[in-house]
Amino acid sequence: MCPFRWLDSNQMAETNEFSDKQKEVKAFCNPVITQLYRGVQAGAGDQSRGCGMQSGQTFGAYPTVEEVD
């Protein structure tokens, strides 16, 4: 079950239940985040920055939330 759905349906859960769910989420997310971080680090000295951005390109090149809304 998606942790967000679990949270929505278990607002009155005990503290230990929340802690257990948090551990499950971390166990799932940490390897994914680690791989993403390694990908960015691997491309840091290259033209590719590991996330599709070219060297010197900033996030400002993309539309802001206000522009999209």
N, CA, C, O and CB atoms as a CASP TS submission, in Angstrom:
PFRMAT TS
TARGET T0000
AUTHOR 0000-0000-0000
METHOD Language model
MODEL 1
PARENT N/A
ATOM      1  N   MET     1       0.843  -1.176   0.000  1.00  0.00           N
ATOM      2  CA  MET     1       0.000   0.000   0.000  1.00  0.00           C
ATOM      3  C   MET     1       0.890   1.242   0.000  1.00  0.00           C
ATOM      4  O   MET     1       1.908   1.296   0.691  1.00  0.00           O
ATOM      5  CB  MET     1      -0.960  -0.004   1.220  1.00  0.00           C
ATOM      6  N   CYS     2       0.495   2.211  -0.769  1.00  0.00           N
ATOM      7  CA  CYS     2       1.199   3.484  -0.835  1.00  0.00           C
ATOM      8  C   CYS     2       1.227   4.112   0.562  1.00  0.00           C
ATOM      9  O   CYS     2       0.199   4.154   1.239  1.00  0.00           O
ATOM     10  CB  CYS     2       0.523   4.441  -1.865  1.00  0.00           C
ATOM     11  N   PRO     3       2.396   4.601   1.002  1.00  0.00           N
ATOM     12  CA  PRO     3       2.463   5.182   2.343  1.00  0.00           C
ATOM     13  C   PRO     3       1.538   6.367   2.533  1.00  0.00           C
ATOM     14  O   PRO     3       1.065   6.607   3.643  1.00  0.00           O
ATOM     15  CB  PRO     3       3.864   5.602   2.644  1.00  0.00           C
ATOM     16  N   PHE     4       1.272   7.108   1.476  1.00  0.00           N
ATOM     17  CA  PHE     4       0.370   8.252   1.608  1.00  0.00           C
ATOM     18  C   PHE     4      -1.059   7.786   1.821  1.00  0.00           C
ATOM     19  O   PHE     4      -1.803   8.384   2.598  1.00  0.00           O
ATOM     20  CB  PHE     4       0.452   9.151   0.370  1.00  0.00           C
ATOM     21  N   ARG     5      -1.439   6.733   1.141  1.00  0.00           N
ATOM     22  CA  ARG     5      -2.777   6.173   1.359  1.00  0.00           C
ATOM     23  C   ARG     5      -2.875   5.604   2.771  1.00  0.00           C
ATOM     24  O   ARG     5      -3.894   5.758   3.444  1.00  0.00           O
ATOM     25  CB  ARG     5      -3.094   5.074   0.309  1.00  0.00           C
ATOM     26  N   TRP     6      -1.811   4.950   3.206  1.00  0.00           N
ATOM     27  CA  TRP     6      -1.805   4.407   4.565  1.00  0.00           C
ATOM     28  C   TRP     6      -1.972   5.538   5.566  1.00  0.00           C
ATOM     29  O   TRP     6      -2.762   5.430   6.503  1.00  0.00           O
ATOM     30  CB  TRP     6      -0.499   3.622   4.845  1.00  0.00           C
ATOM     31  N   LEU     7      -1.239   6.609   5.372  1.00  0.00           N
ATOM     32  CA  LEU     7      -1.305   7.740   6.289  1.00  0.00           C
ATOM     33  C   LEU     7      -2.707   8.346   6.307  1.00  0.00           C
ATOM     34  O   LEU     7      -3.225   8.682   7.372  1.00  0.00           O
ATOM     35  CB  LEU     7      -0.273   8.801   5.899  1.00  0.00           C
ATOM     36  N   ASP     8      -3.317   8.487   5.140  1.00  0.00           N
ATOM     37  CA  ASP     8      -4.679   9.032   5.071  1.00  0.00           C
ATOM     38  C   ASP     8      -5.683   8.170   5.829  1.00  0.00           C
ATOM     39  O   ASP     8      -6.601   8.687   6.466  1.00  0.00           O
ATOM     40  CB  ASP     8      -5.115   9.165   3.618  1.00  0.00           C
ATOM     41  N   SER     9      -5.503   6.865   5.757  1.00  0.00           N
ATOM     42  CA  SER     9      -6.480   5.972   6.388  1.00  0.00           C
ATOM     43  C   SER     9      -6.100   5.569   7.816  1.00  0.00           C
ATOM     44  O   SER     9      -6.838   4.825   8.463  1.00  0.00           O
ATOM     45  CB  SER     9      -6.645   4.730   5.547  1.00  0.00           C
ATOM     46  N   ASN    10      -4.961   6.052   8.310  1.00  0.00           N
ATOM     47  CA  ASN    10      -4.511   5.680   9.655  1.00  0.00           C
ATOM     48  C   ASN    10      -4.079   6.893  10.470  1.00  0.00           C
ATOM     49  O   ASN    10      -3.039   6.866  11.128  1.00  0.00           O
ATOM     50  CB  ASN    10      -3.362   4.689   9.567  1.00  0.00           C
ATOM     51  N   GLN    11      -4.866   7.937  10.425  1.00  0.00           N
ATOM     52  CA  GLN    11      -4.530   9.166  11.134  1.00  0.00           C
ATOM     53  C   GLN    11      -4.414   8.964  12.648  1.00  0.00           C
ATOM     54  O   GLN    11      -3.700   9.713  13.316  1.00  0.00           O
ATOM     55  CB  GLN    11      -5.570  10.222  10.840  1.00  0.00           C
ATOM     56  N   MET    12      -5.088   7.988  13.180  1.00  0.00           N
ATOM     57  CA  MET    12      -5.075   7.763  14.624  1.00  0.00           C
ATOM     58  C   MET    12      -4.169   6.602  15.032  1.00  0.00           C
ATOM     59  O   MET    12      -4.330   6.041  16.116  1.00  0.00           O
ATOM     60  CB  MET    12      -6.481   7.503  15.113  1.00  0.00           C
ATOM     61  N   ALA    13      -3.226   6.244  14.176  1.00  0.00           N
ATOM     62  CA  ALA    13      -2.312   5.141  14.476  1.00  0.00           C
ATOM     63  C   ALA    13      -1.399   5.503  15.641  1.00  0.00           C
ATOM     64  O   ALA    13      -1.203   6.676  15.957  1.00  0.00           O
ATOM     65  CB  ALA    13      -1.475   4.779  13.236  1.00  0.00           C
ATOM     66  N   GLU    14      -0.858   4.491  16.258  1.00  0.00           N
ATOM     67  CA  GLU    14       0.078   4.680  17.369  1.00  0.00           C
ATOM     68  C   GLU    14       1.447   5.109  16.833  1.00  0.00           C
ATOM     69  O   GLU    14       1.755   4.907  15.658  1.00  0.00           O
ATOM     70  CB  GLU    14       0.207   3.377  18.206  1.00  0.00           C
ATOM     71  N   THR    15       2.247   5.693  17.695  1.00  0.00           N
ATOM     72  CA  THR    15       3.564   6.181  17.320  1.00  0.00           C
ATOM     73  C   THR    15       4.428   5.090  16.713  1.00  0.00           C
ATOM     74  O   THR    15       5.118   5.329  15.722  1.00  0.00           O
ATOM     75  CB  THR    15       4.255   6.772  18.517  1.00  0.00           C
ATOM     76  N   ASN    16       4.402   3.898  17.292  1.00  0.00           N
ATOM     77  CA  ASN    16       5.229   2.813  16.772  1.00  0.00           C
ATOM     78  C   ASN    16       4.793   2.379  15.368  1.00  0.00           C
ATOM     79  O   ASN    16       5.622   1.919  14.583  1.00  0.00           O
ATOM     80  CB  ASN    16       5.178   1.623  17.722  1.00  0.00           C
ATOM     81  N   GLU    17       3.511   2.520  15.047  1.00  0.00           N
ATOM     82  CA  GLU    17       3.042   2.198  13.701  1.00  0.00           C
ATOM     83  C   GLU    17       3.594   3.208  12.687  1.00  0.00           C
ATOM     84  O   GLU    17       4.005   2.834  11.589  1.00  0.00           O
ATOM     85  CB  GLU    17       1.495   2.179  13.657  1.00  0.00           C
ATOM     86  N   PHE    18       3.597   4.490  13.066  1.00  0.00           N
ATOM     87  CA  PHE    18       4.173   5.515  12.198  1.00  0.00           C
ATOM     88  C   PHE    18       5.671   5.267  11.999  1.00  0.00           C
ATOM     89  O   PHE    18       6.184   5.411  10.890  1.00  0.00           O
ATOM     90  CB  PHE    18       3.935   6.922  12.790  1.00  0.00           C
ATOM     91  N   SER    19       6.358   4.899  13.060  1.00  0.00           N
ATOM     92  CA  SER    19       7.796   4.620  12.970  1.00  0.00           C
ATOM     93  C   SER    19       8.072   3.441  12.050  1.00  0.00           C
ATOM     94  O   SER    19       9.004   3.480  11.247  1.00  0.00           O
ATOM     95  CB  SER    19       8.377   4.343  14.358  1.00  0.00           C
ATOM     96  N   ASP    20       7.266   2.397  12.167  1.00  0.00           N
ATOM     97  CA  ASP    20       7.427   1.232  11.296  1.00  0.00           C
ATOM     98  C   ASP    20       7.204   1.605   9.834  1.00  0.00           C
ATOM     99  O   ASP    20       7.957   1.172   8.961  1.00  0.00           O
ATOM    100  CB  ASP    20       6.456   0.119  11.707  1.00  0.00           C
ATOM    101  N   LYS    21       6.185   2.397   9.566  1.00  0.00           N
ATOM    102  CA  LYS    21       5.896   2.819   8.190  1.00  0.00           C
ATOM    103  C   LYS    21       7.024   3.698   7.662  1.00  0.00           C
ATOM    104  O   LYS    21       7.397   3.594   6.493  1.00  0.00           O
ATOM    105  CB  LYS    21       4.546   3.577   8.120  1.00  0.00           C
ATOM    106  N   GLN    22       7.567   4.560   8.513  1.00  0.00           N
ATOM    107  CA  GLN    22       8.679   5.418   8.114  1.00  0.00           C
ATOM    108  C   GLN    22       9.891   4.564   7.725  1.00  0.00           C
ATOM    109  O   GLN    22      10.570   4.866   6.743  1.00  0.00           O
ATOM    110  CB  GLN    22       9.047   6.397   9.256  1.00  0.00           C
ATOM    111  N   LYS    23      10.164   3.513   8.479  1.00  0.00           N
ATOM    112  CA  LYS    23      11.280   2.616   8.171  1.00  0.00           C
ATOM    113  C   LYS    23      11.065   1.941   6.817  1.00  0.00           C
ATOM    114  O   LYS    23      12.013   1.787   6.047  1.00  0.00           O
ATOM    115  CB  LYS    23      11.443   1.553   9.278  1.00  0.00           C
ATOM    116  N   GLU    24       9.836   1.540   6.524  1.00  0.00           N
ATOM    117  CA  GLU    24       9.526   0.920   5.234  1.00  0.00           C
ATOM    118  C   GLU    24       9.797   1.896   4.088  1.00  0.00           C
ATOM    119  O   GLU    24      10.395   1.531   3.076  1.00  0.00           O
ATOM    120  CB  GLU    24       8.056   0.450   5.198  1.00  0.00           C
ATOM    121  N   VAL    25       9.352   3.128   4.262  1.00  0.00           N
ATOM    122  CA  VAL    25       9.537   4.134   3.220  1.00  0.00           C
ATOM    123  C   VAL    25      11.025   4.403   3.011  1.00  0.00           C
ATOM    124  O   VAL    25      11.486   4.476   1.872  1.00  0.00           O
ATOM    125  CB  VAL    25       8.795   5.441   3.584  1.00  0.00           C
ATOM    126  N   LYS    26      11.777   4.550   4.093  1.00  0.00           N
ATOM    127  CA  LYS    26      13.217   4.789   3.987  1.00  0.00           C
ATOM    128  C   LYS    26      13.923   3.621   3.316  1.00  0.00           C
ATOM    129  O   LYS    26      14.818   3.825   2.496  1.00  0.00           O
ATOM    130  CB  LYS    26      13.818   5.037   5.367  1.00  0.00           C
ATOM    131  N   ALA    27      13.528   2.397   3.657  1.00  0.00           N
ATOM    132  CA  ALA    27      14.148   1.216   3.054  1.00  0.00           C
ATOM    133  C   ALA    27      13.925   1.188   1.546  1.00  0.00           C
ATOM    134  O   ALA    27      14.773   0.704   0.796  1.00  0.00           O
ATOM    135  CB  ALA    27      13.593  -0.064   3.690  1.00  0.00           C
ATOM    136  N   PHE    28      12.785   1.706   1.107  1.00  0.00           N
ATOM    137  CA  PHE    28      12.493   1.743  -0.321  1.00  0.00           C
ATOM    138  C   PHE    28      13.202   2.921  -1.000  1.00  0.00           C
ATOM    139  O   PHE    28      13.783   2.759  -2.073  1.00  0.00           O
ATOM    140  CB  PHE    28      10.978   1.833  -0.549  1.00  0.00           C
ATOM    141  N   CYS    29      13.155   4.087  -0.386  1.00  0.00           N
ATOM    142  CA  CYS    29      13.645   5.319  -1.021  1.00  0.00           C
ATOM    143  C   CYS    29      15.162   5.476  -0.994  1.00  0.00           C
ATOM    144  O   CYS    29      15.740   5.985  -1.954  1.00  0.00           O
ATOM    145  CB  CYS    29      13.026   6.502  -0.352  1.00  0.00           C
ATOM    146  N   ASN    30      15.809   5.057   0.072  1.00  0.00           N
ATOM    147  CA  ASN    30      17.245   5.298   0.206  1.00  0.00           C
ATOM    148  C   ASN    30      18.074   4.732  -0.954  1.00  0.00           C
ATOM    149  O   ASN    30      18.945   5.441  -1.458  1.00  0.00           O
ATOM    150  CB  ASN    30      17.731   4.705   1.500  1.00  0.00           C
ATOM    151  N   PRO    31      17.846   3.497  -1.399  1.00  0.00           N
ATOM    152  CA  PRO    31      18.637   3.007  -2.541  1.00  0.00           C
ATOM    153  C   PRO    31      18.391   3.818  -3.822  1.00  0.00           C
ATOM    154  O   PRO    31      19.316   4.036  -4.605  1.00  0.00           O
ATOM    155  CB  PRO    31      18.314   1.536  -2.800  1.00  0.00           C
ATOM    156  N   VAL    32      17.169   4.253  -4.029  1.00  0.00           N
ATOM    157  CA  VAL    32      16.839   5.049  -5.217  1.00  0.00           C
ATOM    158  C   VAL    32      17.567   6.387  -5.155  1.00  0.00           C
ATOM    159  O   VAL    32      18.186   6.802  -6.134  1.00  0.00           O
ATOM    160  CB  VAL    32      15.303   5.269  -5.329  1.00  0.00           C
ATOM    161  N   ILE    33      17.496   7.055  -4.025  1.00  0.00           N
ATOM    162  CA  ILE    33      18.151   8.353  -3.864  1.00  0.00           C
ATOM    163  C   ILE    33      19.667   8.212  -3.974  1.00  0.00           C
ATOM    164  O   ILE    33      20.331   9.078  -4.543  1.00  0.00           O
ATOM    165  CB  ILE    33      17.774   8.984  -2.513  1.00  0.00           C
ATOM    166  N   THR    34      20.211   7.133  -3.437  1.00  0.00           N
ATOM    167  CA  THR    34      21.649   6.892  -3.527  1.00  0.00           C
ATOM    168  C   THR    34      22.076   6.768  -4.980  1.00  0.00           C
ATOM    169  O   THR    34      23.087   7.344  -5.380  1.00  0.00           O
ATOM    170  CB  THR    34      22.038   5.629  -2.749  1.00  0.00           C
ATOM    171  N   GLN    35      21.319   6.023  -5.770  1.00  0.00           N
ATOM    172  CA  GLN    35      21.649   5.873  -7.186  1.00  0.00           C
ATOM    173  C   GLN    35      21.548   7.207  -7.929  1.00  0.00           C
ATOM    174  O   GLN    35      22.394   7.511  -8.770  1.00  0.00           O
ATOM    175  CB  GLN    35      20.724   4.839  -7.837  1.00  0.00           C
ATOM    176  N   LEU    36      20.527   7.999  -7.627  1.00  0.00           N
ATOM    177  CA  LEU    36      20.396   9.311  -8.254  1.00  0.00           C
ATOM    178  C   LEU    36      21.589  10.195  -7.902  1.00  0.00           C
ATOM    179  O   LEU    36      22.144  10.873  -8.767  1.00  0.00           O
ATOM    180  CB  LEU    36      19.085   9.989  -7.821  1.00  0.00           C
ATOM    181  N   TYR    37      21.976  10.184  -6.645  1.00  0.00           N
ATOM    182  CA  TYR    37      23.102  10.994  -6.188  1.00  0.00           C
ATOM    183  C   TYR    37      24.387  10.563  -6.886  1.00  0.00           C
ATOM    184  O   TYR    37      25.176  11.405  -7.314  1.00  0.00           O
ATOM    185  CB  TYR    37      23.261  10.888  -4.662  1.00  0.00           C
ATOM    186  N   ARG    38      24.599   9.258  -7.000  1.00  0.00           N
ATOM    187  CA  ARG    38      25.797   8.753  -7.678  1.00  0.00           C
ATOM    188  C   ARG    38      25.809   9.166  -9.141  1.00  0.00           C
ATOM    189  O   ARG    38      26.866   9.481  -9.687  1.00  0.00           O
ATOM    190  CB  ARG    38      25.878   7.226  -7.563  1.00  0.00           C
ATOM    191  N   GLY    39      24.647   9.167  -9.779  1.00  0.00           N
ATOM    192  CA  GLY    39      24.561   9.579 -11.174  1.00  0.00           C
ATOM    193  C   GLY    39      24.943  11.030 -11.366  1.00  0.00           C
ATOM    194  O   GLY    39      25.630  11.373 -12.328  1.00  0.00           O
ATOM    195  N   VAL    40      24.506  11.880 -10.462  1.00  0.00           N
ATOM    196  CA  VAL    40      24.852  13.299 -10.536  1.00  0.00           C
ATOM    197  C   VAL    40      26.338  13.478 -10.272  1.00  0.00           C
ATOM    198  O   VAL    40      26.995  14.256 -10.964  1.00  0.00           O
ATOM    199  CB  VAL    40      24.021  14.125  -9.529  1.00  0.00           C
ATOM    200  N   GLN    41      26.875  12.778  -9.291  1.00  0.00           N
ATOM    201  CA  GLN    41      28.296  12.889  -8.959  1.00  0.00           C
ATOM    202  C   GLN    41      29.160  12.391 -10.108  1.00  0.00           C
ATOM    203  O   GLN    41      30.209  12.973 -10.384  1.00  0.00           O
ATOM    204  CB  GLN    41      28.614  12.103  -7.683  1.00  0.00           C
ATOM    205  N   ALA    42      28.739  11.327 -10.780  1.00  0.00           N
ATOM    206  CA  ALA    42      29.519  10.758 -11.874  1.00  0.00           C
ATOM    207  C   ALA    42      29.626  11.727 -13.039  1.00  0.00           C
ATOM    208  O   ALA    42      30.641  11.744 -13.735  1.00  0.00           O
ATOM    209  CB  ALA    42      28.900   9.451 -12.340  1.00  0.00           C
ATOM    210  N   GLY    43      28.600  12.531 -13.262  1.00  0.00           N
ATOM    211  CA  GLY    43      28.607  13.460 -14.380  1.00  0.00           C
ATOM    212  C   GLY    43      29.079  14.849 -14.031  1.00  0.00           C
ATOM    213  O   GLY    43      29.042  15.733 -14.887  1.00  0.00           O
ATOM    214  N   ALA    44      29.521  15.081 -12.810  1.00  0.00           N
ATOM    215  CA  ALA    44      29.872  16.432 -12.360  1.00  0.00           C
ATOM    216  C   ALA    44      31.034  17.027 -13.143  1.00  0.00           C
ATOM    217  O   ALA    44      31.036  18.234 -13.386  1.00  0.00           O
ATOM    218  CB  ALA    44      30.215  16.413 -10.889  1.00  0.00           C
ATOM    219  N   GLY    45      32.013  16.240 -13.544  1.00  0.00           N
ATOM    220  CA  GLY    45      33.158  16.766 -14.270  1.00  0.00           C
ATOM    221  C   GLY    45      32.965  16.700 -15.771  1.00  0.00           C
ATOM    222  O   GLY    45      33.858  17.088 -16.524  1.00  0.00           O
ATOM    223  N   ASP    46      31.844  16.229 -16.209  1.00  0.00           N
ATOM    224  CA  ASP    46      31.536  16.014 -17.611  1.00  0.00           C
ATOM    225  C   ASP    46      30.625  17.139 -18.103  1.00  0.00           C
ATOM    226  O   ASP    46      30.166  17.954 -17.303  1.00  0.00           O
ATOM    227  CB  ASP    46      30.872  14.629 -17.826  1.00  0.00           C
ATOM    228  N   GLN    47      30.360  17.193 -19.404  1.00  0.00           N
ATOM    229  CA  GLN    47      29.389  18.152 -19.926  1.00  0.00           C
ATOM    230  C   GLN    47      27.998  17.817 -19.433  1.00  0.00           C
ATOM    231  O   GLN    47      27.199  18.717 -19.175  1.00  0.00           O
ATOM    232  CB  GLN    47      29.416  18.176 -21.456  1.00  0.00           C
ATOM    233  N   SER    48      27.699  16.552 -19.300  1.00  0.00           N
ATOM    234  CA  SER    48      26.390  16.135 -18.801  1.00  0.00           C
ATOM    235  C   SER    48      26.447  16.149 -17.284  1.00  0.00           C
ATOM    236  O   SER    48      27.409  15.650 -16.702  1.00  0.00           O
ATOM    237  CB  SER    48      25.988  14.717 -19.340  1.00  0.00           C
ATOM    238  N   ARG    49      25.447  16.703 -16.640  1.00  0.00           N
ATOM    239  CA  ARG    49      25.453  16.819 -15.186  1.00  0.00           C
ATOM    240  C   ARG    49      24.716  15.682 -14.527  1.00  0.00           C
ATOM    241  O   ARG    49      24.481  15.738 -13.320  1.00  0.00           O
ATOM    242  CB  ARG    49      24.847  18.127 -14.763  1.00  0.00           C
ATOM    243  N   GLY    50      24.334  14.635 -15.271  1.00  0.00           N
ATOM    244  CA  GLY    50      23.672  13.481 -14.685  1.00  0.00           C
ATOM    245  C   GLY    50      22.164  13.631 -14.605  1.00  0.00           C
ATOM    246  O   GLY    50      21.463  12.670 -14.289  1.00  0.00           O
ATOM    247  N   CYS    51      21.655  14.823 -14.885  1.00  0.00           N
ATOM    248  CA  CYS    51      20.213  15.024 -14.797  1.00  0.00           C
ATOM    249  C   CYS    51      19.692  15.748 -16.034  1.00  0.00           C
ATOM    250  O   CYS    51      18.625  16.361 -15.997  1.00  0.00           O
ATOM    251  CB  CYS    51      19.859  15.813 -13.531  1.00  0.00           C
ATOM    252  N   GLY    52      20.432  15.676 -17.105  1.00  0.00           N
ATOM    253  CA  GLY    52      19.988  16.270 -18.349  1.00  0.00           C
ATOM    254  C   GLY    52      20.351  17.733 -18.515  1.00  0.00           C
ATOM    255  O   GLY    52      19.992  18.347 -19.520  1.00  0.00           O
ATOM    256  N   MET    53      21.059  18.306 -17.546  1.00  0.00           N
ATOM    257  CA  MET    53      21.447  19.713 -17.637  1.00  0.00           C
ATOM    258  C   MET    53      22.863  19.803 -18.187  1.00  0.00           C
ATOM    259  O   MET    53      23.716  18.977 -17.861  1.00  0.00           O
ATOM    260  CB  MET    53      21.347  20.414 -16.249  1.00  0.00           C
ATOM    261  N   GLN    54      23.106  20.787 -19.004  1.00  0.00           N
ATOM    262  CA  GLN    54      24.434  21.026 -19.548  1.00  0.00           C
ATOM    263  C   GLN    54      25.242  21.834 -18.540  1.00  0.00           C
ATOM    264  O   GLN    54      24.678  22.511 -17.680  1.00  0.00           O
ATOM    265  CB  GLN    54      24.356  21.762 -20.914  1.00  0.00           C
ATOM    266  N   SER    55      26.541  21.758 -18.649  1.00  0.00           N
ATOM    267  CA  SER    55      27.416  22.507 -17.758  1.00  0.00           C
ATOM    268  C   SER    55      27.119  23.999 -17.872  1.00  0.00           C
ATOM    269  O   SER    55      27.039  24.528 -18.980  1.00  0.00           O
ATOM    270  CB  SER    55      28.898  22.221 -18.080  1.00  0.00           C
ATOM    271  N   GLY    56      26.958  24.676 -16.753  1.00  0.00           N
ATOM    272  CA  GLY    56      26.670  26.089 -16.728  1.00  0.00           C
ATOM    273  C   GLY    56      25.190  26.419 -16.787  1.00  0.00           C
ATOM    274  O   GLY    56      24.801  27.560 -16.539  1.00  0.00           O
ATOM    275  N   GLN    57      24.367  25.444 -17.110  1.00  0.00           N
ATOM    276  CA  GLN    57      22.922  25.687 -17.169  1.00  0.00           C
ATOM    277  C   GLN    57      22.378  25.717 -15.750  1.00  0.00           C
ATOM    278  O   GLN    57      22.797  24.929 -14.901  1.00  0.00           O
ATOM    279  CB  GLN    57      22.194  24.595 -18.022  1.00  0.00           C
ATOM    280  N   THR    58      21.455  26.617 -15.495  1.00  0.00           N
ATOM    281  CA  THR    58      20.868  26.714 -14.173  1.00  0.00           C
ATOM    282  C   THR    58      19.401  26.366 -14.234  1.00  0.00           C
ATOM    283  O   THR    58      18.816  26.286 -15.314  1.00  0.00           O
ATOM    284  CB  THR    58      21.063  28.108 -13.591  1.00  0.00           C
ATOM    285  N   PHE    59      18.808  26.161 -13.077  1.00  0.00           N
ATOM    286  CA  PHE    59      17.387  25.862 -13.010  1.00  0.00           C
ATOM    287  C   PHE    59      16.554  27.064 -13.446  1.00  0.00           C
ATOM    288  O   PHE    59      15.381  26.912 -13.787  1.00  0.00           O
ATOM    289  CB  PHE    59      17.002  25.436 -11.598  1.00  0.00           C
ATOM    290  N   GLY    60      17.141  28.242 -13.437  1.00  0.00           N
ATOM    291  CA  GLY    60      16.424  29.434 -13.853  1.00  0.00           C
ATOM    292  C   GLY    60      16.023  29.412 -15.323  1.00  0.00           C
ATOM    293  O   GLY    60      15.188  30.211 -15.746  1.00  0.00           O
ATOM    294  N   ALA    61      16.602  28.514 -16.101  1.00  0.00           N
ATOM    295  CA  ALA    61      16.274  28.414 -17.518  1.00  0.00           C
ATOM    296  C   ALA    61      14.883  27.823 -17.733  1.00  0.00           C
ATOM    297  O   ALA    61      14.359  27.870 -18.846  1.00  0.00           O
ATOM    298  CB  ALA    61      17.315  27.570 -18.240  1.00  0.00           C
ATOM    299  N   TYR    62      14.298  27.285 -16.713  1.00  0.00           N
ATOM    300  CA  TYR    62      12.982  26.664 -16.798  1.00  0.00           C
ATOM    301  C   TYR    62      11.927  27.631 -16.276  1.00  0.00           C
ATOM    302  O   TYR    62      12.243  28.515 -15.481  1.00  0.00           O
ATOM    303  CB  TYR    62      12.947  25.336 -16.005  1.00  0.00           C
ATOM    304  N   PRO    63      10.668  27.475 -16.715  1.00  0.00           N
ATOM    305  CA  PRO    63       9.624  28.386 -16.233  1.00  0.00           C
ATOM    306  C   PRO    63       9.398  28.250 -14.734  1.00  0.00           C
ATOM    307  O   PRO    63       9.548  27.165 -14.171  1.00  0.00           O
ATOM    308  CB  PRO    63       8.320  28.128 -16.973  1.00  0.00           C
ATOM    309  N   THR    64       9.041  29.339 -14.102  1.00  0.00           N
ATOM    310  CA  THR    64       8.745  29.307 -12.669  1.00  0.00           C
ATOM    311  C   THR    64       7.331  28.808 -12.463  1.00  0.00           C
ATOM    312  O   THR    64       6.563  28.702 -13.419  1.00  0.00           O
ATOM    313  CB  THR    64       8.929  30.704 -12.027  1.00  0.00           C
ATOM    314  N   VAL    65       6.984  28.507 -11.245  1.00  0.00           N
ATOM    315  CA  VAL    65       5.636  28.055 -10.913  1.00  0.00           C
ATOM    316  C   VAL    65       4.620  29.102 -11.324  1.00  0.00           C
ATOM    317  O   VAL    65       3.561  28.768 -11.854  1.00  0.00           O
ATOM    318  CB  VAL    65       5.514  27.752  -9.413  1.00  0.00           C
ATOM    319  N   GLU    66       4.934  30.363 -11.084  1.00  0.00           N
ATOM    320  CA  GLU    66       4.027  31.441 -11.424  1.00  0.00           C
ATOM    321  C   GLU    66       3.755  31.502 -12.926  1.00  0.00           C
ATOM    322  O   GLU    66       2.632  31.775 -13.349  1.00  0.00           O
ATOM    323  CB  GLU    66       4.591  32.761 -10.943  1.00  0.00           C
ATOM    324  N   GLU    67       4.787  31.246 -13.726  1.00  0.00           N
ATOM    325  CA  GLU    67       4.632  31.273 -15.167  1.00  0.00           C
ATOM    326  C   GLU    67       3.764  30.125 -15.669  1.00  0.00           C
ATOM    327  O   GLU    67       3.017  30.279 -16.635  1.00  0.00           O
ATOM    328  CB  GLU    67       5.985  31.225 -15.831  1.00  0.00           C
ATOM    329  N   VAL    68       3.866  28.987 -15.017  1.00  0.00           N
ATOM    330  CA  VAL    68       3.096  27.814 -15.423  1.00  0.00           C
ATOM    331  C   VAL    68       1.638  27.956 -15.005  1.00  0.00           C
ATOM    332  O   VAL    68       0.736  27.564 -15.745  1.00  0.00           O
ATOM    333  CB  VAL    68       3.699  26.538 -14.819  1.00  0.00           C
ATOM    334  N   ASP    69       1.406  28.518 -13.816  1.00  0.00           N
ATOM    335  CA  ASP    69       0.044  28.706 -13.341  1.00  0.00           C
ATOM    336  C   ASP    69      -0.652  29.699 -14.214  1.00  0.00           C
ATOM    337  O   ASP    69      -1.822  30.006 -13.988  1.00  0.00           O
ATOM    338  CB  ASP    69       0.017  29.161 -11.887  1.00  0.00           C
TER
END
